[in-house]
């Protein structure tokens, strides 16, 4: 039924985006001790919720990611805040802000993040 509402290629693209962004967010959530890191696989806001929870902020801030210009501000704030809150160098901000490199940087960041104490 969903495939009839949404074209097959759009459904594949949606699943691809959910997996590409969801896996590193899930790993960050697991390593930082976030309750229910599987929320990372919820389309559009799941990864935001897990990342925000990993730095001790409310997952409700993820609603801001749905407002176009506000989302840009949220993204920049998160790029500066997350590495510092996770005890990592602020140099991580640079690859998070570079278009095209940010997805690769997110994967490397997630899989090199140490387990929270």
N, C-alpha and C positions, 0 to 999 in steps of 0.2 A: 504494500500500500504506500509506504513512504517513497519507494522508488518511482511510483506513478506521479506523486506530487512533485518530487524533486527529480530532475533528470538523473540518469545513471552516472554521468560524468561529474555532476555537482555533488552527488553522494560520495563518490570516490574521493573527490577533492576534500570534502568535509572530513571524512575519516582520516585521510592523510594528514591534514592539519591537526586534528585532535591527537593523533599518535605522535607526530613530530614535536609538538609542543607539550603534550601530556606526559610523555616518558621522562624527560629531564625534570619537569616540575614534580612528578611522582617521586623520583629519586631524591630530589632536594627535600621534599616533605618527609620521606622515610629517614633520611640522615639527620634531619633537624628535629625529629620527634613530633611532627605535626600529627594531630589526631585525624584519622581518615584521609591519608594522602591520595587515595583513589579518586577523590573529588577532582583531581587534576585532569581527568578525562572527560569532564563535563564541557561541552562545546562553549566557546566564547569566554567564559568566566572561570572555569575550573582551575586552570593554571594560575591565574591571578589570585584566586582564593588561597591556594596552597602556598604560593610565594609570600603573600601578605601575612598569612598565619606563621610562616617560618621566621618572620622578623618581629613577631609579637603584635601585629596590627590586626584590626578586624577584617574579616573576609568580605564584609559589606562594602569596603572601599572598592572592591572589584566592579561594582555597579558603575563607577566612574569611567571604567574602561569602555563602556558602551556609548559614551558621549564623545564625539570626534575630537574637538580641540582639547577638552579636559583629559582625554585619554593620552594625548601627547605629553601633557604636563605630568600625568601620573607615571607614564613610562620613564620619563627623564628622572623624576624623583626616585623611582624604584631602582634605576640603574646606578644612582649614586648611593642609595641607602642600603640595598641588599648586601653588597660585599662588606661594607663596614659592620653591619649587624651580624654577619656570619663570621666575623673575625678574619676576613681576607683583605688583601691589599686593595686600595682604591684603584689600582691600575686595571682592575676588572671592569670598571666603568667604561673605559674606552671601547673595547670590543662589543660591549652591549649596545653602545650608541651608533656603531658603524652599520649602516644598512647592508644587508646581505651577509655580514659576518656574525650578526647577533644570534642567529639560530645555532650556528656552529659553536659560538662562544658559550651559549646556554648549555649545550650538551657537554662541552669540556668542563665547564664550571660545575655542573651537576655531578659528573662522575669523578671529579677530583676533590669534591667537598668531603671533609672528614666528618665522621659521626659526632653528633653533639654529645657532650658529657652528661 
